[in-house]
Amino acid sequence: MKNTFAFRLFFISLSVLLASCTKEWKTTQQTYYKATSSDTSAIYNAAKIKLKITRFEGNDPVVQALNKRIFTCVCNSVYTGETIQEVQNYDALVLSFVTNYTQIKADLKQDSLPAWEAQATAKINYQSNKLLNVTVEYYLFTGGAHGYGATESLLFNPENGQVYKLTELFSNTAQLTKLVETKFRAQLKIPAKSSLTDAGYFFADDRFILPKNYIVSEKGIQFHYNTYEVASYAQGPIDLFIPYADLGELYLLQ
């Protein structure tokens, strides 16, 4: 009896330990770079693009799904052509950037065209046995008063490589919206009953909305609004950090 009980206790402890282990992903860091000129400081008649990408290694469907979704995100961030389907990999992406610049310069027949620049970094931000958070930070300048930079946060289910839906992360989106709005108003010093629109923020019908990106950490979740999402360019991105203690049972992956 004692041996049987000890065996069962050992088996239960081992099961708990294995369930709590975070999967070890095998990755490589790869850099892709292309430029029309060796003069990287040129502000006219040049184009350059640099991508620093974390790639997951392996041939199983989950790894393929991860790499495909990350590539799609990076491509959507810095692609400047008209037919995005023509770009199938990172080498083709960086080549298309400088090729498009050269073609546009030729079409416009300008002797002095402002230089283009693109950068993107894809990296693992957080991982657990329930969630893999990859962030893509990018910057793109193709003329005009200024470039545009943003962060895209991909929240993967490590079991299947698919991106979580909001309802798979949070139990009640209505309650979550109220909680984040309270944090938003407190951080930006907007009284509870005053208009968000009158305060200078972009909310249709003055109705608060959650951001498109959520960045996960060990202590809580950062609700990230990119530039232009709910405020002017001058105000830049807005980050609201809410610890897990405040989220309570709203967050389903604790």
SEVO-361489 format. One record per residue: x, y, z of N, C-alpha, C in turn; residue number from 0; residue in three letters. Coordinates in Angstrom, 3 decimals, always signed. Layout:
<pts>
PT	X	Y	Z	X	Y	Z	X	Y	Z	NUM	ALA
...
</pts>
This chain:
<pts>
PT	+0.825	-1.212	+0.000	+0.000	+0.000	+0.000	+0.855	+1.255	+0.000	0	MET
PT	+1.899	+1.226	+0.819	+2.764	+2.401	+0.882	+3.445	+2.653	-0.453	1	LYS
PT	+3.896	+1.548	-1.089	+4.570	+1.696	-2.369	+3.610	+2.220	-3.443	2	ASN
PT	+2.371	+1.719	-3.397	+1.360	+2.159	-4.357	+1.050	+3.634	-4.165	3	THR
PT	+0.891	+4.061	-2.929	+0.620	+5.479	-2.639	+1.785	+6.360	-3.081	4	PHE
PT	+3.013	+5.906	-2.813	+4.196	+6.678	-3.195	+4.288	+6.817	-4.698	5	ALA
PT	+3.952	+5.722	-5.396	+3.996	+5.749	-6.855	+2.976	+6.747	-7.414	6	PHE
PT	+1.756	+6.708	-6.848	+0.715	+7.629	-7.305	+1.103	+9.078	-7.045	7	ARG
PT	+1.679	+9.331	-5.888	+2.107	+10.681	-5.539	+3.189	+11.157	-6.491	8	LEU
PT	+4.128	+10.259	-6.811	+5.205	+10.605	-7.742	+4.631	+10.912	-9.122	9	PHE
PT	+3.668	+10.084	-9.564	+3.073	+10.257	-10.881	+2.326	+11.585	-10.977	10	PHE
PT	+1.585	+11.926	-9.929	+0.837	+13.198	-9.916	+1.801	+14.381	-9.952	11	ILE
PT	+2.862	+14.303	-9.143	+3.840	+15.391	-9.096	+4.516	+15.572	-10.450	12	SER
PT	+4.845	+14.436	-11.090	+5.491	+14.494	-12.405	+4.554	+15.088	-13.439	13	LEU
PT	+3.286	+14.739	-13.376	+2.301	+15.263	-14.325	+2.149	+16.768	-14.187	14	SER
PT	+2.105	+17.247	-12.958	+1.998	+18.686	-12.710	+3.225	+19.419	-13.223	15	VAL
PT	+4.399	+18.815	-12.985	+5.645	+19.434	-13.436	+5.688	+19.527	-14.944	16	LEU
PT	+5.317	+18.449	-15.627	+5.342	+18.452	-17.085	+4.327	+19.429	-17.656	17	LEU
PT	+3.183	+19.540	-17.015	+2.139	+20.452	-17.501	+2.559	+21.901	-17.357	18	ALA
PT	+3.403	+22.176	-16.369	+3.805	+23.564	-16.117	+5.024	+23.974	-16.922	19	SER
PT	+5.660	+23.015	-17.580	+6.880	+23.328	-18.337	+6.546	+24.119	-19.592	20	CYS
PT	+7.366	+25.094	-19.908	+7.217	+25.868	-21.122	+7.978	+25.183	-22.247	21	THR
PT	+7.324	+25.043	-23.385	+7.959	+24.395	-24.521	+9.189	+25.169	-24.958	22	LYS
PT	+10.265	+24.432	-25.222	+11.496	+25.062	-25.690	+11.475	+25.143	-27.206	23	GLU
PT	+11.373	+26.355	-27.711	+11.347	+26.561	-29.160	+12.776	+26.704	-29.686	24	TRP
PT	+13.062	+26.044	-30.785	+14.355	+26.196	-31.425	+14.233	+27.291	-32.469	25	LYS
PT	+15.014	+28.350	-32.306	+14.902	+29.500	-33.200	+16.268	+29.938	-33.723	26	THR
PT	+16.227	+30.709	-34.786	+17.428	+31.357	-35.316	+17.111	+32.821	-35.561	27	THR
PT	+18.127	+33.664	-35.430	+17.982	+35.087	-35.727	+18.587	+35.345	-37.109	28	GLN
PT	+17.789	+35.865	-38.013	+18.262	+36.110	-39.362	+18.046	+37.576	-39.734	29	GLN
PT	+19.021	+38.123	-40.435	+18.950	+39.520	-40.875	+18.902	+39.566	-42.394	30	THR
PT	+17.998	+40.386	-42.894	+17.856	+40.573	-44.339	+18.050	+42.058	-44.633	31	TYR
PT	+18.939	+42.353	-45.552	+19.274	+43.757	-45.820	+19.434	+43.979	-47.328	32	TYR
PT	+18.934	+45.102	-47.776	+19.097	+45.473	-49.176	+19.128	+46.989	-49.266	33	LYS
PT	+19.970	+47.508	-50.147	+20.082	+48.962	-50.314	+20.474	+49.272	-51.743	34	ALA
PT	+20.087	+50.449	-52.198	+20.453	+50.884	-53.553	+21.808	+51.566	-53.574	35	THR
PT	+22.303	+51.920	-52.378	+23.565	+52.655	-52.310	+24.362	+52.198	-51.088	36	SER
PT	+25.666	+52.264	-51.198	+26.521	+51.944	-50.055	+26.542	+53.077	-49.040	37	SER
PT	+26.046	+54.240	-49.432	+25.966	+55.390	-48.538	+24.686	+55.281	-47.717	38	ASP
PT	+24.766	+54.696	-46.529	+23.583	+54.459	-45.709	+22.996	+55.722	-45.090	39	THR
PT	+23.739	+56.838	-45.182	+23.252	+58.098	-44.619	+22.596	+58.994	-45.665	40	SER
PT	+22.531	+58.523	-46.901	+21.972	+59.335	-47.980	+20.513	+59.674	-47.695	41	ALA
PT	+20.150	+60.930	-47.924	+18.772	+61.361	-47.708	+18.022	+61.565	-49.020	42	ILE
PT	+18.728	+61.405	-50.146	+18.101	+61.481	-51.460	+18.631	+60.349	-52.337	43	TYR
PT	+17.785	+59.929	-53.263	+18.173	+58.975	-54.307	+18.740	+57.669	-53.754	44	ASN
PT	+18.131	+57.161	-52.735	+18.588	+55.899	-52.149	+17.428	+55.237	-51.409	45	ALA
PT	+17.546	+53.934	-51.246	+16.552	+53.183	-50.475	+17.268	+52.066	-49.731	46	ALA
PT	+16.819	+51.814	-48.510	+17.419	+50.735	-47.731	+16.370	+50.095	-46.835	47	LYS
PT	+16.517	+48.798	-46.634	+15.588	+48.059	-45.800	+16.364	+47.008	-45.016	48	ILE
PT	+16.029	+46.877	-43.731	+16.702	+45.907	-42.866	+15.668	+45.208	-41.998	49	LYS
PT	+15.674	+43.888	-42.057	+14.756	+43.083	-41.273	+15.554	+42.162	-40.352	50	LEU
PT	+15.188	+42.141	-39.066	+15.809	+41.224	-38.095	+14.704	+40.305	-37.594	51	LYS
PT	+14.771	+39.058	-37.991	+13.653	+38.147	-37.815	+14.030	+36.932	-36.969	52	ILE
PT	+13.196	+36.642	-35.983	+13.288	+35.377	-35.260	+12.487	+34.346	-36.037	53	THR
PT	+13.173	+33.296	-36.476	+12.508	+32.230	-37.223	+12.496	+30.948	-36.387	54	ARG
PT	+11.365	+30.288	-36.382	+11.237	+29.028	-35.664	+11.694	+27.892	-36.575	55	PHE
PT	+12.498	+26.996	-36.024	+13.050	+25.901	-36.816	+12.223	+24.631	-36.675	56	GLU
PT	+12.129	+23.898	-37.765	+11.376	+22.650	-37.761	+10.406	+22.597	-38.921	57	GLY
PT	+9.871	+21.423	-39.184	+8.971	+21.230	-40.313	+7.551	+20.875	-39.914	58	ASN
PT	+7.272	+20.829	-38.612	+5.929	+20.440	-38.201	+4.945	+21.577	-38.475	59	ASP
PT	+3.667	+21.285	-38.580	+2.650	+22.285	-38.940	+2.604	+23.503	-38.018	60	PRO
PT	+2.872	+23.310	-36.722	+2.836	+24.442	-35.791	+3.932	+25.442	-36.129	61	VAL
PT	+5.146	+24.961	-36.357	+6.267	+25.843	-36.716	+5.982	+26.559	-38.033	62	VAL
PT	+5.454	+25.854	-38.994	+5.132	+26.461	-40.278	+4.077	+27.550	-40.128	63	GLN
PT	+3.088	+27.289	-39.265	+2.039	+28.289	-39.026	+2.607	+29.539	-38.371	64	ALA
PT	+3.511	+29.363	-37.399	+4.140	+30.499	-36.727	+4.921	+31.348	-37.721	65	LEU
PT	+5.804	+30.713	-38.478	+6.648	+31.446	-39.420	+5.820	+32.146	-40.505	66	ASN
PT	+4.774	+31.488	-40.966	+3.926	+32.080	-41.997	+3.211	+33.317	-41.477	67	LYS
PT	+2.685	+33.241	-40.262	+1.940	+34.387	-39.710	+2.877	+35.554	-39.425	68	ARG
PT	+4.079	+35.286	-38.948	+5.045	+36.353	-38.690	+5.462	+37.012	-39.994	69	ILE
PT	+5.714	+36.204	-41.017	+6.093	+36.767	-42.323	+4.981	+37.660	-42.867	70	PHE
PT	+3.747	+37.193	-42.758	+2.622	+37.992	-43.248	+2.554	+39.338	-42.540	71	THR
PT	+2.780	+39.332	-41.225	+2.760	+40.572	-40.450	+3.863	+41.523	-40.892	72	CYS
PT	+5.077	+41.006	-41.045	+6.202	+41.836	-41.476	+5.953	+42.377	-42.879	73	VAL
PT	+5.481	+41.518	-43.745	+5.214	+41.916	-45.127	+4.167	+43.027	-45.198	74	CYS
PT	+3.085	+42.871	-44.460	+2.040	+43.895	-44.444	+2.551	+45.222	-43.882	75	ASN
PT	+3.601	+45.161	-43.060	+4.123	+46.358	-42.399	+5.010	+47.199	-43.310	76	SER
PT	+5.808	+46.550	-44.165	+6.818	+47.312	-44.923	+6.737	+47.130	-46.430	77	VAL
PT	+5.781	+46.350	-46.923	+5.670	+46.155	-48.378	+5.165	+47.438	-49.040	78	TYR
PT	+5.753	+47.802	-50.167	+5.405	+49.066	-50.827	+4.891	+48.880	-52.247	79	THR
PT	+4.762	+47.645	-52.690	+4.290	+47.397	-54.055	+2.776	+47.370	-54.140	80	GLY
PT	+2.278	+46.906	-55.280	+0.841	+46.862	-55.520	+0.266	+45.460	-55.384	81	GLU
PT	+1.078	+44.441	-55.582	+0.602	+43.057	-55.533	+1.406	+42.289	-54.504	82	THR
PT	+0.904	+42.257	-53.277	+1.659	+41.665	-52.178	+1.864	+40.166	-52.364	83	ILE
PT	+1.014	+39.529	-53.171	+1.124	+38.089	-53.378	+2.416	+37.713	-54.114	84	GLN
PT	+3.051	+38.693	-54.784	+4.277	+38.400	-55.515	+5.458	+38.142	-54.574	85	GLU
PT	+5.312	+38.527	-53.308	+6.391	+38.372	-52.341	+6.132	+37.113	-51.511	86	VAL
PT	+7.015	+36.128	-51.629	+6.823	+34.842	-50.972	+7.803	+34.574	-49.831	87	GLN
PT	+8.848	+35.403	-49.694	+9.834	+35.201	-48.637	+10.517	+36.524	-48.322	88	ASN
PT	+11.376	+36.520	-47.306	+12.014	+37.761	-46.861	+12.999	+38.308	-47.890	89	TYR
PT	+13.700	+37.437	-48.595	+14.628	+37.905	-49.631	+13.879	+38.664	-50.713	90	ASP
PT	+12.733	+38.130	-51.113	+11.924	+38.801	-52.124	+11.351	+40.114	-51.596	91	ALA
PT	+11.048	+40.140	-50.305	+10.490	+41.351	-49.699	+11.494	+42.508	-49.718	92	LEU
PT	+12.725	+42.255	-49.287	+13.715	+43.338	-49.262	+14.078	+43.770	-50.691	93	VAL
PT	+14.116	+42.810	-51.611	+14.411	+43.149	-53.007	+13.307	+44.013	-53.602	94	LEU
PT	+12.059	+43.684	-53.303	+10.943	+44.448	-53.861	+10.950	+45.886	-53.369	95	SER
PT	+11.395	+46.102	-52.129	+11.413	+47.449	-51.558	+12.325	+48.371	-52.364	96	PHE
PT	+13.551	+47.934	-52.610	+14.486	+48.785	-53.345	+14.123	+48.831	-54.828	97	VAL
PT	+13.568	+47.758	-55.366	+13.151	+47.748	-56.774	+12.009	+48.714	-57.004	98	THR
PT	+11.051	+48.735	-56.091	+9.927	+49.667	-56.213	+10.400	+51.115	-56.169	99	ASN
PT	+11.360	+51.390	-55.289	+11.895	+52.755	-55.211	+12.550	+53.148	-56.531	100	TYR
PT	+13.383	+52.282	-57.062	+14.083	+52.578	-58.319	+13.093	+52.806	-59.453	101	THR
PT	+12.030	+51.986	-59.497	+11.041	+52.124	-60.557	+10.249	+53.417	-60.427	102	GLN
PT	+9.863	+53.761	-59.204	+9.113	+55.004	-58.989	+9.963	+56.219	-59.333	103	ILE
PT	+11.217	+56.195	-58.964	+12.123	+57.299	-59.291	+12.236	+57.467	-60.804	104	LYS
PT	+12.325	+56.347	-61.500	+12.418	+56.411	-62.955	+11.118	+56.918	-63.566	105	ALA
PT	+9.983	+56.465	-63.029	+8.683	+56.888	-63.558	+8.447	+58.372	-63.335	106	ASP
PT	+8.872	+58.876	-62.180	+8.677	+60.292	-61.862	+9.695	+61.194	-62.555	107	LEU
PT	+10.780	+60.594	-63.019	+11.847	+61.330	-63.717	+12.374	+62.495	-62.863	108	LYS
PT	+12.582	+62.170	-61.566	+13.100	+63.184	-60.649	+14.581	+62.949	-60.392	109	GLN
PT	+15.339	+64.035	-60.394	+16.768	+63.931	-60.117	+17.047	+63.813	-58.624	110	ASP
PT	+16.091	+64.284	-57.822	+16.329	+64.321	-56.387	+15.094	+63.832	-55.631	111	SER
PT	+14.990	+62.509	-55.464	+13.849	+61.921	-54.765	+14.257	+61.552	-53.347	112	LEU
PT	+13.475	+61.956	-52.323	+13.823	+61.607	-50.940	+14.034	+60.106	-50.764	113	PRO
PT	+15.002	+59.764	-49.940	+15.342	+58.360	-49.718	+14.226	+57.642	-48.970	114	ALA
PT	+14.092	+56.354	-49.247	+13.165	+55.504	-48.519	+13.926	+54.694	-47.480	115	TRP
PT	+13.208	+54.357	-46.416	+13.816	+53.507	-45.388	+12.757	+52.609	-44.756	116	GLU
PT	+13.133	+51.377	-44.490	+12.238	+50.455	-43.791	+13.045	+49.599	-42.833	117	ALA
PT	+12.463	+49.362	-41.667	+13.075	+48.493	-40.656	+11.976	+47.664	-40.003	118	GLN
PT	+12.312	+46.441	-39.653	+11.359	+45.613	-38.907	+12.123	+44.596	-38.070	119	ALA
PT	+11.636	+44.373	-36.861	+12.227	+43.390	-35.960	+11.119	+42.497	-35.422	120	THR
PT	+11.270	+41.190	-35.600	+10.319	+40.219	-35.059	+11.032	+39.396	-33.991	121	ALA
PT	+10.498	+39.391	-32.784	+11.160	+38.700	-31.686	+10.142	+38.103	-30.717	122	LYS
PT	+10.604	+37.109	-29.961	+9.757	+36.525	-28.911	+9.746	+37.476	-27.725	123	ILE
PT	+8.561	+37.906	-27.340	+8.431	+38.831	-26.218	+8.140	+38.100	-24.907	124	ASN
PT	+7.356	+37.011	-25.010	+6.956	+36.263	-23.807	+6.509	+34.875	-24.241	125	TYR
PT	+6.767	+33.895	-23.383	+6.282	+32.555	-23.685	+5.960	+31.786	-22.410	126	GLN
PT	+4.926	+30.989	-22.490	+4.540	+30.081	-21.414	+3.980	+28.827	-22.074	127	SER
PT	+3.507	+27.898	-21.270	+2.943	+26.684	-21.859	+1.586	+26.939	-22.501	128	ASN
PT	+0.997	+28.124	-22.245	-0.308	+28.452	-22.807	-0.256	+29.504	-23.905	129	LYS
PT	+0.837	+30.268	-23.953	+0.859	+31.399	-24.878	+2.271	+31.710	-25.345	130	LEU
PT	+2.388	+32.085	-26.613	+3.634	+32.549	-27.197	+3.380	+33.929	-27.795	131	LEU
PT	+4.051	+34.944	-27.261	+3.852	+36.319	-27.711	+5.049	+36.777	-28.539	132	ASN
PT	+4.798	+37.008	-29.821	+5.827	+37.530	-30.729	+5.440	+38.952	-31.106	133	VAL
PT	+6.369	+39.881	-30.970	+6.102	+41.265	-31.354	+6.885	+41.630	-32.609	134	THR
PT	+6.240	+42.395	-33.471	+6.871	+42.913	-34.681	+6.875	+44.435	-34.571	135	VAL
PT	+8.063	+44.998	-34.448	+8.214	+46.452	-34.386	+8.768	+46.921	-35.728	136	GLU
PT	+8.133	+47.933	-36.294	+8.582	+48.363	-37.622	+8.527	+49.887	-37.794	137	TYR
PT	+9.290	+50.321	-38.785	+9.314	+51.742	-39.162	+9.385	+51.813	-40.681	138	TYR
PT	+8.611	+52.728	-41.253	+8.581	+52.864	-42.709	+8.531	+54.338	-43.098	139	LEU
PT	+9.432	+54.736	-43.985	+9.414	+56.099	-44.527	+9.507	+56.014	-46.043	140	PHE
PT	+8.501	+56.564	-46.717	+8.493	+56.593	-48.179	+8.158	+57.997	-48.682	141	THR
PT	+8.676	+58.991	-47.961	+8.424	+60.380	-48.325	+7.398	+61.011	-47.404	142	GLY
PT	+7.247	+62.318	-47.527	+6.301	+63.032	-46.679	+6.985	+63.699	-45.502	143	GLY
PT	+6.171	+64.189	-44.573	+6.707	+64.939	-43.436	+7.456	+64.045	-42.459	144	ALA
PT	+7.022	+62.811	-42.339	+7.660	+61.897	-41.379	+7.301	+60.461	-41.731	145	HIS
PT	+8.031	+59.536	-41.170	+7.732	+58.129	-41.356	+6.697	+57.658	-40.349	146	GLY
PT	+6.455	+56.361	-40.364	+5.481	+55.791	-39.444	+6.057	+54.538	-38.808	147	TYR
PT	+5.963	+54.460	-37.491	+6.417	+53.286	-36.764	+5.292	+52.710	-35.926	148	GLY
PT	+5.298	+51.398	-35.735	+4.238	+50.762	-34.962	+4.721	+49.428	-34.417	149	ALA
PT	+3.924	+48.879	-33.510	+4.179	+47.560	-32.939	+2.961	+46.679	-33.158	150	THR
PT	+3.187	+45.505	-33.710	+2.127	+44.517	-33.867	+2.451	+43.356	-32.915	151	GLU
PT	+1.484	+42.965	-32.120	+1.683	+41.891	-31.155	+0.872	+40.670	-31.568	152	SER
PT	+1.580	+39.552	-31.763	+0.938	+38.308	-32.169	+0.887	+37.374	-30.965	153	LEU
PT	-0.311	+36.956	-30.590	-0.498	+36.086	-29.436	-0.893	+34.699	-29.932	154	LEU
PT	+0.080	+33.794	-29.940	-0.114	+32.469	-30.506	-0.514	+31.440	-29.452	155	PHE
PT	-1.339	+30.500	-29.871	-1.569	+29.290	-29.104	-0.437	+28.324	-29.457	156	ASN
PT	+0.447	+27.982	-28.511	+1.603	+27.140	-28.835	+1.224	+25.707	-29.216	157	PRO
PT	-0.024	+25.321	-28.983	-0.450	+23.973	-29.333	-0.693	+23.817	-30.831	158	GLU
PT	-1.173	+24.891	-31.470	-1.517	+24.774	-32.893	-0.936	+25.876	-33.775	159	ASN
PT	-0.279	+26.877	-33.176	+0.331	+27.938	-33.954	-0.644	+28.989	-34.447	160	GLY
PT	-1.892	+28.928	-34.006	-2.892	+29.897	-34.436	-2.935	+31.095	-33.486	161	GLN
PT	-3.326	+32.245	-34.025	-3.422	+33.461	-33.214	-4.707	+33.416	-32.391	162	VAL
PT	-4.578	+33.692	-31.105	-5.744	+33.702	-30.225	-6.733	+34.789	-30.629	163	TYR
PT	-8.017	+34.476	-30.510	-9.059	+35.488	-30.628	-9.206	+36.186	-29.276	164	LYS
PT	-9.744	+37.387	-29.289	-9.904	+38.152	-28.048	-10.740	+37.382	-27.032	165	LEU
PT	-11.776	+36.695	-27.514	-12.661	+35.959	-26.607	-11.991	+34.704	-26.042	166	THR
PT	-10.866	+34.290	-26.624	-10.116	+33.161	-26.090	-9.134	+33.612	-25.008	167	GLU
PT	-8.899	+34.910	-24.944	-7.984	+35.481	-23.958	-8.711	+36.027	-22.740	168	LEU
PT	-9.913	+36.585	-22.967	-10.638	+37.254	-21.889	-12.065	+36.731	-21.802	169	PHE
PT	-12.537	+36.565	-20.592	-13.854	+35.957	-20.361	-15.012	+36.903	-20.646	170	SER
PT	-14.787	+38.205	-20.494	-15.880	+39.165	-20.663	-15.305	+40.450	-21.251	171	ASN
PT	-15.487	+40.640	-22.543	-14.886	+41.804	-23.204	-15.541	+43.120	-22.786	172	THR
PT	-16.816	+43.067	-22.395	-17.488	+44.286	-21.936	-16.864	+44.773	-20.631	173	ALA
PT	-16.638	+43.856	-19.701	-15.989	+44.219	-18.438	-14.552	+44.667	-18.671	174	GLN
PT	-13.872	+43.996	-19.580	-12.500	+44.372	-19.894	-12.447	+45.781	-20.455	175	LEU
PT	-13.372	+46.112	-21.336	-13.415	+47.451	-21.932	-13.589	+48.513	-20.855	176	THR
PT	-14.465	+48.258	-19.891	-14.675	+49.207	-18.796	-13.403	+49.377	-17.966	177	LYS
PT	-12.734	+48.270	-17.693	-11.506	+48.320	-16.893	-10.410	+49.109	-17.610	178	LEU
PT	-10.234	+48.850	-18.904	-9.193	+49.544	-19.666	-9.543	+51.021	-19.834	179	VAL
PT	-10.822	+51.325	-20.019	-11.224	+52.728	-20.134	-10.943	+53.480	-18.832	180	GLU
PT	-11.211	+52.861	-17.708	-10.916	+53.486	-16.419	-9.432	+53.809	-16.321	181	THR
PT	-8.587	+52.841	-16.743	-7.142	+53.044	-16.727	-6.751	+54.150	-17.703	182	LYS
PT	-7.346	+54.168	-18.874	-7.079	+55.172	-19.909	-7.374	+56.575	-19.384	183	PHE
PT	-8.547	+56.747	-18.796	-8.945	+58.063	-18.302	-8.059	+58.511	-17.139	184	ARG
PT	-7.722	+57.576	-16.258	-6.885	+57.921	-15.107	-5.483	+58.326	-15.564	185	ALA
PT	-4.919	+57.565	-16.474	-3.550	+57.834	-16.931	-3.450	+59.129	-17.715	186	GLN
PT	-4.502	+59.432	-18.496	-4.471	+60.632	-19.338	-5.243	+61.789	-18.721	187	LEU
PT	-5.663	+61.590	-17.478	-6.321	+62.658	-16.708	-7.580	+63.184	-17.399	188	LYS
PT	-8.445	+62.255	-17.788	-9.721	+62.603	-18.398	-10.823	+62.221	-17.407	189	ILE
PT	-11.595	+63.160	-16.909	-12.645	+62.862	-15.936	-13.598	+61.779	-16.427	190	PRO
PT	-14.145	+61.017	-15.509	-14.943	+59.838	-15.828	-16.120	+60.115	-16.755	191	ALA
PT	-16.804	+61.216	-16.584	-18.011	+61.476	-17.377	-17.798	+62.477	-18.506	192	LYS
PT	-16.577	+62.902	-18.736	-16.325	+63.868	-19.797	-16.103	+63.166	-21.131	193	SER
PT	-16.212	+63.920	-22.216	-16.119	+63.366	-23.566	-14.674	+63.039	-23.938	194	SER
PT	-14.458	+61.819	-24.449	-13.139	+61.432	-24.945	-12.798	+62.210	-26.208	195	LEU
PT	-13.813	+62.442	-27.034	-13.612	+63.193	-28.279	-13.214	+64.631	-27.977	196	THR
PT	-13.891	+65.249	-27.033	-13.564	+66.629	-26.667	-12.168	+66.727	-26.055	197	ASP
PT	-11.704	+65.631	-25.476	-10.364	+65.606	-24.893	-9.279	+65.427	-25.953	198	ALA
PT	-9.707	+65.200	-27.210	-8.755	+65.117	-28.319	-8.424	+63.710	-28.788	199	GLY
PT	-9.270	+62.727	-28.429	-8.992	+61.344	-28.813	-10.005	+60.853	-29.842	200	TYR
PT	-9.581	+59.885	-30.642	-10.365	+59.439	-31.792	-11.219	+58.213	-31.434	201	PHE
PT	-12.397	+58.447	-30.935	-13.319	+57.361	-30.638	-14.653	+57.667	-31.311	202	PHE
PT	-15.039	+56.831	-32.274	-16.283	+57.052	-32.997	-17.463	+57.062	-32.036	203	ALA
PT	-18.322	+58.052	-32.214	-19.502	+58.228	-31.352	-19.117	+58.352	-29.884	204	ASP
PT	-17.875	+58.751	-29.633	-17.372	+58.952	-28.275	-17.441	+57.665	-27.447	205	ASP
PT	-17.306	+56.533	-28.125	-17.408	+55.235	-27.456	-16.023	+54.593	-27.372	206	ARG
PT	-15.593	+54.295	-26.174	-14.255	+53.747	-25.958	-14.132	+52.358	-26.583	207	PHE
PT	-12.979	+52.089	-27.194	-12.710	+50.775	-27.776	-11.365	+50.255	-27.282	208	ILE
PT	-11.243	+48.954	-27.245	-9.982	+48.322	-26.860	-8.969	+48.462	-27.994	209	LEU
PT	-7.683	+48.403	-27.668	-6.663	+48.489	-28.716	-6.625	+47.201	-29.542	210	PRO
PT	-5.852	+47.233	-30.615	-5.696	+46.057	-31.471	-4.569	+45.146	-30.978	211	LYS
PT	-3.708	+45.692	-30.102	-2.531	+44.938	-29.689	-2.419	+44.822	-28.170	212	ASN
PT	-2.051	+43.611	-27.726	-1.874	+43.302	-26.313	-0.494	+42.662	-26.158	213	TYR
PT	+0.323	+43.223	-25.290	+1.687	+42.733	-25.097	+1.778	+42.119	-23.705	214	ILE
PT	+2.118	+40.840	-23.661	+2.072	+40.065	-22.421	+3.440	+40.053	-21.745	215	VAL
PT	+3.431	+40.094	-20.413	+4.667	+39.995	-19.634	+4.417	+39.099	-18.431	216	SER
PT	+5.431	+38.930	-17.609	+5.299	+38.094	-16.413	+4.330	+38.695	-15.394	217	GLU
PT	+4.215	+40.021	-15.375	+3.442	+40.678	-14.322	+2.051	+41.145	-14.755	218	LYS
PT	+1.831	+41.248	-16.066	+0.542	+41.727	-16.515	+0.505	+41.924	-18.016	219	GLY
PT	-0.478	+42.687	-18.469	-0.672	+42.907	-19.907	-0.628	+44.385	-20.217	220	ILE
PT	+0.092	+44.713	-21.275	+0.185	+46.085	-21.761	-0.794	+46.250	-22.923	221	GLN
PT	-1.746	+47.137	-22.765	-2.720	+47.428	-23.813	-2.141	+48.567	-24.651	222	PHE
PT	-1.804	+48.248	-25.899	-0.990	+49.143	-26.720	-1.786	+49.739	-27.889	223	HIS
PT	-1.881	+51.070	-27.886	-2.477	+51.794	-29.004	-1.341	+52.385	-29.845	224	TYR
PT	-1.261	+51.994	-31.103	-0.245	+52.563	-31.982	-0.581	+54.002	-32.337	225	ASN
PT	+0.398	+54.722	-32.812	+0.206	+56.096	-33.264	-0.920	+56.143	-34.297	226	THR
PT	-1.796	+57.131	-34.173	-2.965	+57.355	-35.034	-4.153	+56.462	-34.684	227	TYR
PT	-3.961	+55.455	-33.837	-5.068	+54.538	-33.558	-6.190	+55.245	-32.817	228	GLU
PT	-5.843	+56.014	-31.776	-6.873	+56.770	-31.050	-6.416	+58.189	-30.716	229	VAL
PT	-5.255	+58.575	-31.250	-4.737	+59.915	-30.944	-3.893	+60.415	-32.110	230	ALA
PT	-3.531	+61.689	-32.067	-2.769	+62.292	-33.152	-1.332	+61.786	-33.182	231	SER
PT	-0.645	+62.092	-34.278	+0.756	+61.694	-34.422	+1.609	+62.315	-33.314	232	TYR
PT	+1.296	+63.561	-32.965	+2.077	+64.259	-31.944	+2.007	+63.558	-30.592	233	ALA
PT	+0.903	+62.908	-30.305	+0.749	+62.214	-29.029	+1.448	+60.857	-29.018	234	GLN
PT	+1.716	+60.315	-30.187	+2.443	+59.057	-30.274	+1.640	+57.871	-29.766	235	GLY
PT	+2.294	+56.727	-29.559	+1.587	+55.548	-29.050	+1.184	+55.724	-27.594	236	PRO
PT	+0.166	+54.983	-27.183	-0.319	+55.030	-25.808	-0.290	+53.613	-25.231	237	ILE
PT	+0.347	+53.457	-24.080	+0.453	+52.153	-23.430	-0.211	+52.189	-22.066	238	ASP
PT	-1.062	+51.211	-21.821	-1.738	+51.082	-20.540	-1.390	+49.719	-19.951	239	LEU
PT	-0.708	+49.705	-18.835	-0.312	+48.437	-18.213	-1.278	+48.084	-17.093	240	PHE
PT	-1.818	+46.864	-17.152	-2.721	+46.386	-16.112	-2.177	+45.069	-15.570	241	ILE
PT	-1.846	+45.008	-14.289	-1.308	+43.762	-13.709	-2.369	+42.666	-13.648	242	PRO
PT	-1.898	+41.421	-13.578	-2.821	+40.287	-13.526	-3.742	+40.363	-12.312	243	TYR
PT	-3.240	+40.916	-11.219	-4.060	+41.034	-10.009	-5.311	+41.859	-10.275	244	ALA
PT	-5.198	+42.894	-11.109	-6.343	+43.740	-11.432	-7.246	+43.099	-12.492	245	ASP
PT	-6.649	+42.305	-13.369	-7.447	+41.626	-14.388	-8.265	+40.494	-13.777	246	LEU
PT	-7.712	+39.869	-12.735	-8.427	+38.793	-12.055	-8.811	+37.669	-12.996	247	GLY
PT	-10.055	+37.202	-12.879	-10.519	+36.082	-13.679	-10.883	+36.480	-15.105	248	GLU
PT	-10.765	+37.763	-15.424	-11.020	+38.180	-16.806	-10.037	+37.560	-17.778	249	LEU
PT	-8.784	+37.416	-17.324	-7.762	+36.840	-18.185	-7.775	+35.324	-18.045	250	TYR
PT	-7.952	+34.628	-19.145	-8.207	+33.188	-19.125	-6.966	+32.315	-19.150	251	LEU
PT	-5.792	+32.893	-19.425	-4.608	+32.067	-19.625	-3.636	+32.092	-18.453	252	LEU
PT	-4.088	+32.508	-17.293	-3.205	+32.533	-16.126	-2.958	+31.124	-15.611	253	GLN
</pts>
